[in-house]
Amino acid sequence: MMSKENKAKHELIQEIEELQTRLNEAEEALHAIRNGDVDAIVIRGHKGEQVYSLTSEEYPYRVIVESINEGAVTLTPEGTILYANKRLAEILKFPLEEIISRSFYDFISEKDRGFFSVLLEKSLRKGSKGRITLVNSEDTHLPVYLSLNSFLIDDKSSVSMIITDLTEALEAEAFSDTILDQAAESIIVCNEHGLITRVNSAAQALCDKNLYLQPFDTIFPLTYRNGKDDKQVKTFSISATLQGQTLKNKEVEFCEDGQTHHFVLNAGPLTSIQSKNLGCVITLTNITASKKAEKALEIDQQRFFSLLNELPGYVFLQGPDYSIRYANRYFCEIFGKPDGNPCYKITQRGRKPCENCPAAQALKTKNRTTWEWTSPDGRFYQVYNYPFIDIDGSPLTLELGIDISDRKRAEEASRVSENKYQLLFESLPQRIFYKDKNLIYVSCNENLASDLHISPNEIMGKTDYDIYPKELADTYREADASVIESGQTEDTEEEYIKDGKNLIIRTVRTPIKDENGDVLGILGAFLDITEKITLQREAERSRHLAALGELAAGVGHEINNPITGIINCAQILFNKSKEESREKDLARRVIKEGNRIANIVHSLLSFTRRDTHEKKSMVSIREILYETLILTEAYLRKEGIRIKLDIPHNLPAITVHPHLIQQVFLNVINNARYALNQRYPEANDNKTLEISGEEVTIDNCPYVKIMFYDQGIGIPARIKDKIMEPFFTTKPTGKGTGLGLNVSHNIISNYHGKITIDSKEGEFTKVTIILPARSQSHENCQETETEK
Amino acid sequence: MSNHFFLRLYVTGLSKKSLKAIMNIKSLCEKYLEGRYKLEVIDIYQQLEFSMDEHVIVAPTLIKKLPLPLKKLIGDMSDTDRILTALDIKPLKEKEYDREEGRKEGRKE
C-alpha cells in the first residue's frame, strides 16, 4: 500500500513538475504574445493546424510568394538567406530548413560567385539582373536568371531575389546554341540597351567572365582605324547598330593582356516579328592569325622587294604582251619607271617587239634563256630569262640583267694585251717554246715551228724525242730537268740541227712558277749563235795564221840570205870543178837543192805577204799555180796524190793580186785533197788531181779557164747550193772553217771571174775558175770590141 | 558529437521578428559555435507539419534539440546573454531572470 501510495505520490510530483513546465511555457508564450514578441500563433482547429499571423495584412502577398513557380529569396546584404520559398528548395533539391540562414553563395557555382557579389552590391543601389549557375545537392549545375531588388526591414537593407530556373528554357535554346557554338566566329546578341543577352562559346572564350547582361561596349572595348595607315585609334560602339545601322566587314582590334587581336566585325539590328527593335547581333571573326600571316607575308614581300631593289642588276617581270608588270629600283634608275609599258619601248625605245625576243622565247619554250645584250647607252648586260607561272596561272617571264660592261672592257683590254704579247712572241728572232713540267711541249712561236717545218699548234703534246735526234734530245731534257730542279733561270750553249746543218745555239731556260713557287713548266728561248762563234773562231785562226805568217816571213828572210850564199858558193865550186868530176856533180846538186830551198822560201814569202795595198800585177796563171803546188807538194806527196798538170805555155797573163789567187788555188787543192783522202785513205791509182787550163772566149772577151778535177767523195746534191755559203762545212769541227769556198768565190767575183762547181756524190768534183785574161774590166773589154 | 549543437528555429516567413531571430541566431552561432552546430530554420507558413510535432505555438521559437536536454526559446533572439545561458553555451552563475527584460529563463524539462 505504502509503495502504492509512494508510487502515486511520486507520479503526482512528476505530473506537477511537468505541468509546471508546461505552465511556464504557456506563460512565456502568453507573455511573448502580450509583449508583441510573436508574429503568429499556430492553432489546432477542426481543419487541422493553422497559422494565425498577428499581422495578417501581408497574407495575400505571402501566398503569391509561396506559390509562384520561381524561387524567391530574401537576403542580407552579405548574402545570408533570411527567407526562401519552397520552389527554391525544389530547385536546389535541399530541404527548405537547410536553406534558410545559410549563405546563398553556398549554392552558387564557384565561377559565378564573384559575379553574384557584383549583382548583389548593385542591387542595393538599384535593381540588378543577371544569369548565374547554381549547384544543387546532386552537384548538378543549374542555369538561373536572377532579379534582385533591395528593400528595408527595420531600417536595415535587405535584398529580395527572384530565381528563375532556366534549365528547361535553355534546353530549348540548346539546339540553336549548339549551332552557334559550332560557329568559329564569336556571336554576341545584345538587347536594345546594348546589354549582352547571348553569346556563343567562341565569344565566351574571348573573355573569361560572365557576360550576361553586361554592356557590350564595356566587355569588348573594340577599337578601329580608318584605313591601314591611320594612326588615330577610334573606339567602337554598337550604339549605331542599335539604332538600325548595319556594319559589314569592319576591321576592329581588341586588346587583352597586352595582346592585340584582330577581328572582322559584322553587326546588324535584331527585330521581332512585330518589327520591334530587340537589340542587335554582332559577329566577330578572329583574323589575328591571318593578320599575322598577312603581316609576315607583307614583311617577306617587303624583304623580297628590297632584296630585288638592292640587286646590282635589273629585274623585271614581263607578261606575254611584253608589258612590264614589275621592275626593281636598278631598272627604274636606268630605264625609268615602266608604268606598264612594253619592254621594247622602255629598254630599246622601239615601237614593236624585237625580233627573236629571248624573253618571249623563254615564255614559249618554258626554258631558261641566257644572252648578252648591248643597251642603247652602250652597256653590256648578261641577261637571263626565266619563265614561270603567276599565282593566277598567267605565264610571266622574269628577266635578270647584270651589267658586265666593266668585265667586257677588262676582257677586251686583256685580249689586246695578249695580242701584243703574241706579236712580241712571234716577232722575236728567238725560237721560243713552252714545255710543261713533264717536258712535253705546250706551245712554241712561229720561228721555231718553221725551223721544224710544222705549224705552232702541232708542237703541242710532243717531246724532244719526237723532234730531235736522241742524243740532242737527251741533252736538252737534261738541261730542262736541271732548271726544274733548281728553279733558276739557266743559260746554255747547245748544238742544234736545222735542215741537217749543225748550229750552235744559246738557250735561256726560265722556270714558270705558280703562286706557291712550284714549277709549272719551262719557257725557253734560243738564238742561233753559230755565225758569231764561227767568226770568233775565224778571227782566232786569222790571228794564228798572221802570227805563223810573220814567223814564216822571218824564217824565210833568215834562210834567204844564207841560201843565196850557199848557192853562190856552190856556183863558184861548180865553175871551178872539172867536167865530169864528182865535185862538179855535187856542186850542181847543191845549186839545184839550194834553188829549190830558195823557191820554197820565195813562195812562202809571197803567200804570207798580206799587204792589201799590194798592187795588181800581170801574172801568169801557170806561175801562180806552180807556186801554190810548191807549198802543197809535200802534203800531196805524203798522201800519195798525183798531180796531172795540163797548162799550156801560151795561156794569157791575168791582172790580179797573185797571192789572192794563190789562196783560191790553195783552197781548191785542199778541198780536193780532203775529198780524195776521204775516198781513198790509202794510195790508189785514181788518187789523182787533174789540173788543166785553156783560153776561152766569152762574149768576145778572152778568159782563162782553170779546171780542178778529182775523183774524191763528191758533193751531195742536197748541199750543192749551200757550199758557197759562209761557214758551211762538211768537215768535222776544227778541220774546216766553212769559209774557204766563200772567200774564194768573193775573190774571183772581185776580178769579174766566176767559180763553178760540178760534182756527183761518190764520183767526182770539178771546180772551174774563169778569170778575164786582161787587166781591163769586162766593160772595157766590150768597149774594145765595139771599137774594133 | 557531445558538444555538437543542433538548433531549430521556427519562423513565419518574412515577418520582422522572424528575420531578426534568424539574423541574431545565425550571428550568435557563427560567433560561439562555429563549426560545431547545425541550424535549421523552419518557415511554419510553409512547413506547418514540423511545428505540430514539436508543440510550437508561436514564432519565432528556437528549440535546442542537441545536446540534451531539449530547450525552447521564444522571441527575436536579440538577448544574446540570455540565449547563451539558456542554451548552456556560456553558463552564468545561477538560474535567474534577466535583469533588463525581466523574462524568465527557460527551465529544464
Interface residues (C-beta under 8 A of the other chain):
Chain A: T21 N24 E25 E27 E28 A29 H31 A32 I33 D37 V38 D39 A40 I41 V42 I43 R44 E49 Q50 V51 S53 T55 E58 R62 V65 E66 T74 T76 T80 L82 Y83 A84 N85 K86 P95 L96 E97 E98 I99 I100 S101 I153 D154 S158
Chain B: R8 L9 V11 T12 G13 L14 S15 K16 K17 S18 L19 K20 I22 M23 I25 K26 L39 E40 V41 I42 D43 I44 Y45 Q46 Q47 L48 F50 S51 M52 V56 I57 V58 A59 P60 K72 I74 G75 D76 R103 K104 G106 R107 E109
